[in-house]
Every structure is written in C-alpha cells, then in structure tokens.
Amino acid sequence: MSDIINSDIATLLSDNKKFRISDKQFLITGGAGFLGSWLCDLLIAKNARVYCIDNLSSGRAENIKHLLKNKSFVFKKHDITKNTLNVKPDYIFHLASRPSPDDYLNNAIQTIDVNTEGTRKILELTRKTDAKLLFTSTSEVYGEATVFPTPESYYGNVNPSGPRSCYDESKRLCESLCMAYNRTYGLDLRIVRLFNTYGPRLRGDGNYGRALSRFIWQSINNQRITIWGNGKQTRSFCYITDMINGLMASLLVKRTKGETINLGNPKETRIIDLANMVIKLTDSKSEVKYLPMPDNDPRRRLPKITKARQIIGFTPRVKLNQGLSKTIEWQIDR
Ligand SMILES: NC(=O)c1ccc[n+]([C@@H]2O[C@H](COP(=O)([O-])OP(=O)(O)OC[C@H]3O[C@@H](n4cnc5c(N)ncnc54)[C@H](O)[C@@H]3O)[C@@H](O)[C@H]2O)c1
C-alpha cells in the first residue's frame, strides 16, 4: 500500500478510536471500489472481519489485493443483482453502484439494475440477518437544485426520463425502497447522500474517470484538460478521509437510524478553478479544452451539512489544496 494511504489510514484509526468493532463482521458491497476499499482497509486495521463483494465492473482488484492474505478478510467476486449471499454480517455498507457519468450513460440498464434489483437483494439480506445497514445515495438525487446550500429536506428537481435518470432516478428509488423496508420491517438503516469525494484510488481513466481525477491524469500526462461547458459550474470536493469518517459515524452512531444525511464538504469550487489548481500543482503545460455541456449536468452542488454536524459531529477538515496534493502524489507514484 502507498505511504500516503498508510498515513491516512493511521489518521483514520485515531479519528475512529471510539468505535469498538473488533470481531464484528462487516459486509461491504462495492468493496473493491474507491470508497469501499478505504473502508476495507480501515475496518481490517480496527480488527473487524470484512466480507467484501464486488463484480469488478468499475472497482479494481489491486485496491484490495494487499488484504487477501489477512484471515479476517474475505473477497468474493459477486454481482449483487444475482443470487443472494450466504453471510451473516453485523453491519452492511452498501456501496455497489456505477457512479461515473460516462460509465452509467454507456450502461444505463445495468446501472438501474444494480441500484434497484441489487439494493432490493441487500435489503432482503439485511432483513433476514438483522444487520445494521448504511446505503450510499448521492447528491444527484437533488438534480438541478434550486436551493443552496442544499438541505436534506429539498425534494429535488430531476428529469425522470433524461440520460442521467438511469443513475439519479434509480438512486431515488433506492431511497424509497430503503424507507419502505424501514417502515414495514423496522430495519435499522440510514441513507447518506454523498457529494463529490476524491483522493487516492479515485479512477481517472477512460469511462471511469470523474472530473477531478481525470484532470489530474490529463495534467500529469500534459494532455489537454477537458471541461464540459464554460467551467463556471461548481462542485464541492470532500477528501476521502473526511468522507470515511462520515460513513463510519453514520453507520455506527445509534441516533442515525431511519435518518437521511448529507455528507460532503461545504466549500464550493468552480470547475475552471479546480482545473487551474491541478495545472499549477502538477507544474503542467496542459491547456484547457472546452466541450459542449452534457444534458442535465447540474450547475451547482453545495451540501448543507448542519444535520451531519449535529447528529454525528461531521466536520470535514482537509482543505482542497492539501487533498489535491496527496491525490496528485499518489497518482504520479502509481
Ligand atoms: N465518490 C463519490 O464522489 C460519490 C458521490 C456520490 C455517491 N457516491 C456513491 O458511493 C458509492 C461508492 O462510490 P465509489 O466512488 O466508491 O465508486 P466505485 O465505482 O469506485 O465503486 C462502486 C463499486 O461497485 C461495484 N459494482 C458495480 N456494480 C456491481 C454489482 N452489480 N455487483 C457488485 N458490485 C458492483 C464496482 O465494481 C465498484 O467497485 C456508490 O454507491 C456511489 O453511487 C459516490
């Protein structure tokens, strides 16, 4: 594992000292992906047992290969839309999905399937095993939001038949499914709506690349940085360690049962400013190339995180230039 990830896991261990979970079993769906693999690392470092499943559609075996020799870690290549699993976890982090826009636009039906069929199967498993579940939803459920910072009480402004609907509408249906299971069977579950998260292991390549990691990849290769639209659209970027702290507390703090909580960094950044920061930090000769804005791409993203602050004490600490520097260093090493 890289020194940067090792040192961040050490920080996470110290941040999460209060959670006593040694020997508890965690199921992580999508565990070979970006967020999932960080959770695997932290939970194993905390002496928990981890059952990681992933079909490796966008996740990478290399993210978890260093854990395969650990007797508390099990990896199973498994598609969550297929048959159910024979596992009895205490806790479930349900992350499996296809969150990269180019990937989900090219695999719309599979995206709907993993979100809906897959989530239904995980909810059934949760019901049968009496586990505690965290479902990762997304800021995309707000669509083209009109209220900023956007609170959980905002219902969303989503185009139900637009190209992005395979992802945002199916995540909305997942939220509805989760709450139906909560109301019908009293399942101990919570929904977290994640805003853009970045850090080591976020893919920058091909269809899997998300804007920030793609900019880094293009910049260190002195390729043109591709921006959709005029670059004045904004996003809020949360560094991985802050997000992992939010995910851990959201699942392990009792008061979150039945709640829907925004997790993200409340600092808004224009995409063009992000591109310029990346160019500067990588000392790159890259120029910016502007491409037509895709349909229904939201103009602003800014989370209101008052609820997360109050219930789980969530306070993102890592500044964008610090997190970017680490992500760039990791990408260059890799
Ligand atoms: N990273 C972010 O900025 C962000 C923002 C909003 C929401 N989210 C949500 O967080 C979760 C994790 O996202 P991530 O950034 O780690 O993405 P990721 O693509 O790295 O991880 C998702 C994982 O799910 C796996 N997967 C996909 N379909 C599957 C299937 N049918 N069966 C089993 N595994 C399957 C993929 O192979 C991948 O490893 C997703 O649910 C995503 O919607 C992430």
The ligand as an ORCA input file, in Angstrom:
! r2SCAN-3c Opt
* xyz 0 1
  N     -17.244      9.017     -4.890
  C     -18.187      9.941     -4.949
  O     -17.892     11.135     -5.155
  C     -19.644      9.576     -4.746
  C     -20.588     10.615     -4.772
  C     -21.926     10.292     -4.600
  C     -22.311      8.986     -4.339
  N     -21.368      8.005     -4.319
  C     -21.825      6.623     -4.073
  O     -20.908      5.928     -3.261
  C     -20.826      4.560     -3.664
  C     -19.361      4.179     -3.922
  O     -18.861      5.002     -4.966
  P     -17.342      4.987     -5.405
  O     -16.967      6.377     -5.685
  O     -16.540      4.191     -4.467
  O     -17.470      4.249     -6.833
  P     -16.706      2.982     -7.426
  O     -17.165      2.827     -8.839
  O     -15.253      3.078     -7.177
  O     -17.295      1.811     -6.527
  C     -18.509      1.155     -6.816
  C     -18.203     -0.334     -6.792
  O     -19.395     -1.093     -7.041
  C     -19.020     -2.205     -7.849
  N     -20.220     -2.713     -8.517
  C     -20.929     -2.131     -9.526
  N     -21.940     -2.913     -9.891
  C     -21.902     -4.012     -9.087
  C     -22.698     -5.181     -8.995
  N     -23.761     -5.381     -9.800
  N     -22.372     -6.114     -8.060
  C     -21.284     -5.924     -7.239
  N     -20.504     -4.843     -7.297
  C     -20.806     -3.884     -8.210
  C     -17.966     -1.652     -8.789
  O     -17.158     -2.647     -9.400
  C     -17.192     -0.743     -7.871
  O     -16.107     -1.407     -7.261
  C     -21.727      4.415     -4.869
  O     -22.964      3.861     -4.454
  C     -21.925      5.831     -5.367
  O     -23.157      5.980     -6.003
  C     -20.031      8.264     -4.518
*
